[in-house]
Amino acid sequence: MRIFVRVADLGGFSAAAARLEMSTGAVSRAIGMLEQHLQTRLFQRTTRRTILTEAGEAYLDRCRHILEEVDEAEAEANEARTTPHGRLRIHSISNFGQHYVVPLVARYRQAFPDVRIDLSLAQRIPNVVDEGFDVSIVSASRMDDSSLVAQRIGSAFSVLCAAPAYIEKYGEPTSLESLEKHCCLQLVTPVFPGDKWRFDGPNGRETVSINNPVFSVNVPEAMAAAIRQGLGIGFLPAPAALDDLRRGSMVRVLSPYTLEKMTVYVQFPSRRYLNAKVRSWIDFLQATLPPMLKSDERILHQVAG
C-alpha cells in the first residue's frame, strides 16, 4: 500500500523507486502483486505516463486513511514503550498493599502523572495473564509459575501478638511448645493456609502444629481486631502489627521468633517489549520498597525490645 501511494503521488515507478530507495523493478513487482491480489488494475501505464484507473483512485483514498491509522497506531505503541502513560493494573496482597503499595502509588504518580493506577487488593495470588494484571506483588517462599517473570524486591515476615489483657489473664508463653496451652488464632492466607506455624528463631527453622484454633479469619485487619479484643494469640504481618505495638494495644510474644520469612516478588508476564508504565513501576518498586521493608523491620525489633 505504501509503495502504491508513493507511485500515485509521484506519478511514476522510477520516481517512486528513487524516493523509496528501491529498484524500479521491485516497485513494479510490488504493484503487480497488489493488482493480482485485488484482481483489479490500479494504473494505466504508457511509455510516458502512469495514470490511476478509476478503481485505483478509489483505492488510493482508502489506502491513505488506512496508512494514517497504521502510523498513529505505531506511534502510540512506540510512545507506550518510551513514555509512561495509560492505565496500570496492579494486584497486591491486601495488607501489604494498604501499608506499602498505596503510599508508593502516590509517590509514583508525582513522577508519572499520565499513568492511571487500578489497584486490586486480595488475599490470594491471581492468574496475572488471565485476569489482565500488568503487575502482581506477592510474598511467598518460592514462585511456582515459571511462565511469569518474578523479581525479588525484599522480604517480609509475621510476628505473634496478644492483647495486654490476655497476657495479664493467661500469662505469656515462654516457648513454642507452650503455645499448646494458649488460645491460638489462625490467620488463613495463601502463604499460611494450614494449621502449622513455621518459625525462624534462635534454633533455626521450627514448626508448631496448631490443632484447635479458637478463631480463624482470612484478613489481617480482622485478626488484629480479634487480638485487641483479647481472644488469644495470633500472628500478624509486620505492617499490620506495627501501629498497635507502638500504641501498646498489643504486645509481641516470643519476640526472638518470627514466622517464616517470605520473599516479596513483583511478577509480570514478560521481559520482552515491556512498556514504559510497567517498566517504570517495577524500577520504582525496586528503588523504594526494600528500604521501607528494612525500616519497618528495625522499628519492629525496637518495639519488641
C-alpha positions in Angstrom: 0.0 0.0 0.0 2.8 2.4 0.9 4.5 1.7 -2.5 1.2 2.2 -4.3 0.6 5.6 -2.6 4.1 6.7 -3.4 3.8 5.8 -7.1 0.4 7.6 -7.3 1.8 10.7 -5.6 5.0 10.9 -7.7 3.3 9.9 -11.0 5.7 7.1 -11.9 7.5 3.9 -11.0 11.0 5.3 -11.4 10.4 8.4 -9.3 8.8 6.3 -6.5 11.7 3.8 -6.7 14.2 6.6 -6.2 12.3 8.1 -3.3 11.9 4.7 -1.6 15.5 3.6 -2.4 14.3 0.6 -4.3 14.8 -0.6 -7.8 12.2 0.2 -10.4 11.8 -3.5 -11.0 11.0 -4.1 -7.3 8.4 -1.3 -7.3 6.8 -2.7 -10.5 6.7 -6.2 -9.0 5.1 -4.9 -5.8 2.3 -3.1 -7.7 1.8 -6.2 -9.9 1.4 -8.3 -6.8 -1.1 -5.8 -5.3 -3.1 -5.8 -8.5 -3.1 -9.6 -8.7 -4.3 -9.8 -5.0 -7.1 -7.3 -5.7 -7.8 -8.7 -9.2 -8.0 -5.1 -10.3 -5.8 -2.8 -12.4 -4.7 0.2 -10.4 -2.6 2.1 -13.1 -2.8 2.6 -16.8 0.8 2.5 -18.0 2.2 4.1 -21.1 5.7 4.8 -22.2 5.4 8.4 -20.9 2.8 8.3 -18.2 1.4 6.3 -15.3 -2.3 7.1 -14.6 -4.6 5.9 -11.9 -7.6 3.9 -13.1 -11.0 4.7 -11.6 -10.6 1.7 -9.2 -7.1 3.0 -8.4 -8.4 6.4 -7.4 -10.9 4.9 -5.1 -8.4 2.5 -3.6 -5.8 5.4 -3.2 -8.3 7.3 -0.9 -8.9 4.3 1.2 -5.2 3.5 1.4 -4.4 7.0 2.7 -6.8 6.6 5.6 -5.6 3.1 6.4 -1.9 4.1 6.4 -2.7 7.1 8.6 -4.4 4.8 11.1 -1.4 2.4 10.9 1.0 5.3 11.5 -1.0 6.5 14.5 -1.2 3.0 16.0 2.6 2.6 15.6 3.2 6.0 17.2 1.0 5.1 20.1 2.7 1.7 20.6 6.2 3.4 20.4 5.1 6.0 22.9 3.8 3.3 25.3 7.3 1.8 25.1 9.1 5.0 25.8 6.7 7.3 27.8 4.8 6.0 30.9 1.1 6.7 30.3 -2.3 4.9 30.4 -3.8 2.5 32.9 -1.6 0.3 35.0 -3.4 -2.7 36.6 -1.6 -3.8 39.8 -2.5 -6.6 42.2 -1.2 -6.9 45.7 -1.8 -8.9 48.8 -4.3 -6.8 50.8 -2.5 -5.7 54.0 0.8 -5.3 52.2 -0.9 -3.2 49.5 -2.5 -0.9 52.1 0.6 -0.3 54.1 3.2 -0.1 51.3 1.7 0.0 47.8 -0.9 2.8 48.3 1.7 5.3 49.6 4.1 4.3 46.8 1.4 4.8 44.2 1.0 8.4 45.4 4.8 9.0 45.1 4.9 7.2 41.7 2.2 9.4 40.2 4.0 12.5 41.3 6.8 11.4 38.9 4.4 9.9 36.2 1.1 11.8 36.3 -0.1 10.4 33.0 -0.3 6.9 34.5 -3.7 5.9 35.9 -3.5 3.2 38.6 -6.0 0.4 39.0 -5.0 -1.4 42.3 -6.7 -4.6 43.3 -6.1 -5.9 46.9 -6.9 -9.5 47.6 -5.8 -12.3 49.9 -4.8 -14.6 47.0 -2.3 -15.0 44.3 -4.0 -14.2 41.0 -3.5 -15.6 37.5 -1.8 -12.5 36.2 -2.3 -13.1 32.5 -5.9 -14.4 32.6 -7.1 -11.7 35.0 -5.4 -8.9 33.0 -2.9 -7.6 35.6 0.2 -5.8 34.4 2.0 -6.5 37.7 1.4 -8.6 40.8 3.1 -8.1 44.2 3.1 -11.2 46.3 5.0 -12.8 49.1 5.9 -16.5 49.0 8.7 -18.9 50.0 9.1 -19.7 46.3 7.4 -19.0 43.0 5.9 -21.9 41.1 4.6 -20.2 37.9 7.6 -20.3 35.5 5.6 -18.6 32.8 5.9 -15.3 34.6 8.9 -13.2 35.4 9.4 -12.9 39.1 11.8 -10.3 40.5 12.8 -10.3 44.2 12.3 -6.9 45.9 12.7 -7.7 49.6 11.4 -9.9 52.3 8.5 -9.8 54.8 7.6 -11.7 58.0 4.8 -12.1 60.6 5.0 -11.9 64.4 3.0 -13.3 67.3 0.9 -10.8 69.1 -1.6 -10.7 72.0 -3.5 -8.1 73.9 -2.1 -6.9 77.3 -5.4 -8.0 78.9 -4.9 -11.6 77.5 -1.3 -11.7 78.9 -2.5 -10.4 82.2 -5.2 -13.1 82.5 -3.4 -16.2 80.9 0.3 -15.3 81.2 2.8 -15.1 78.4 4.1 -18.2 76.5 7.7 -18.9 77.3 8.4 -21.3 74.5 7.0 -22.5 71.2 5.8 -25.7 72.9 3.8 -23.7 75.5 1.6 -22.3 72.7 -0.4 -25.5 73.0 -1.7 -24.3 76.4 -3.0 -21.0 74.9 -5.9 -19.8 72.8 -4.4 -19.5 69.4 -5.9 -17.6 66.5 -5.4 -18.7 62.9 -4.8 -16.2 60.1 -5.6 -18.2 56.9 -3.7 -16.8 53.9 -2.2 -18.1 50.7 1.2 -18.2 52.5 -0.2 -19.9 55.6 -3.1 -22.0 54.5 -2.8 -24.8 57.0 -2.5 -25.5 60.8 1.3 -25.5 61.0 3.2 -22.4 62.1 6.8 -22.3 60.8 9.1 -20.2 62.9 12.6 -18.8 62.3 14.4 -18.3 65.6 17.4 -19.0 67.7 17.3 -22.7 66.8 16.7 -22.2 63.2 13.5 -23.4 61.5 10.9 -24.9 63.8 7.3 -26.0 63.2 4.4 -25.9 65.7 1.1 -27.6 65.0 -2.0 -25.5 65.9 -4.7 -28.1 66.0 -7.7 -26.3 67.6 -7.6 -22.6 66.9 -10.4 -20.8 68.8 -10.8 -18.3 65.9 -9.8 -18.3 62.2 -10.1 -15.4 59.7 -8.5 -14.6 56.3 -8.0 -10.9 56.6 -5.1 -9.4 58.7 -7.2 -6.4 59.8 -9.9 -8.7 61.3 -7.2 -10.7 63.0 -5.8 -7.5 64.5 -9.2 -6.7 65.9 -9.6 -10.1 67.4 -6.2 -9.9 69.1 -7.0 -6.4 70.5 -10.2 -7.9 71.9 -8.2 -10.4 73.9 -9.4 -13.5 72.0 -6.0 -15.1 72.1 -2.5 -15.2 70.5 -2.3 -14.7 66.7 0.2 -13.8 64.1 0.1 -10.7 62.0 2.2 -9.5 59.1 4.6 -6.9 60.4 2.9 -3.9 58.8 -0.4 -4.9 60.3 1.1 -5.1 63.8 3.3 -2.0 64.0 0.7 0.6 64.9 -0.9 -1.5 67.7 2.6 -2.4 69.1 3.5 1.3 69.2 0.3 2.2 70.9 0.5 -0.6 73.4 -2.8 -2.1 72.4 -0.9 -5.3 71.5 2.3 -6.8 72.8 4.6 -9.1 70.9 5.1 -12.5 72.4 8.0 -14.9 71.8 9.9 -12.0 70.3 13.0 -14.0 69.4 10.8 -15.7 66.8 9.3 -14.6 63.6 7.0 -16.7 61.4 8.9 -17.9 58.3 10.3 -15.1 56.3 8.7 -14.8 52.9 10.3 -13.3 49.8 8.4 -10.4 48.2 8.2 -10.7 44.5 7.0 -8.5 41.7 5.5 -10.6 38.9 4.8 -9.7 35.3 4.2 -11.6 32.1 7.3 -10.9 30.0 10.6 -9.0 29.8 10.2 -8.6 26.0 8.8 -5.3 24.8 7.9 -4.2 28.3 6.0 -1.0 28.0 7.1 2.2 29.8 4.5 2.2 32.5 5.2 -1.3 33.7 9.0 -0.9 33.4 8.9 2.4 35.3 6.7 1.0 38.1 9.0 -2.1 38.5 12.1 0.2 38.6 10.3 2.4 41.1 9.4 -0.5 43.4 12.9 -1.9 43.3 14.3 1.5 44.4 11.8 2.4 47.1 10.2 -0.7 48.6 13.3 -2.5 50.0 14.3 0.5 52.3 10.7 0.6 53.6 10.7 -3.1 54.4 14.1 -2.8 56.2 12.9 0.3 58.1 9.8 -1.4 59.4 11.8 -4.5 60.4 14.1 -2.3 62.5 11.2 -0.5 64.1 9.5 -3.8 64.9 12.6 -5.1 66.7 12.9 -1.8 68.6 9.3 -2.0 69.7 9.7 -5.6 70.7 12.9 -4.8 72.6 
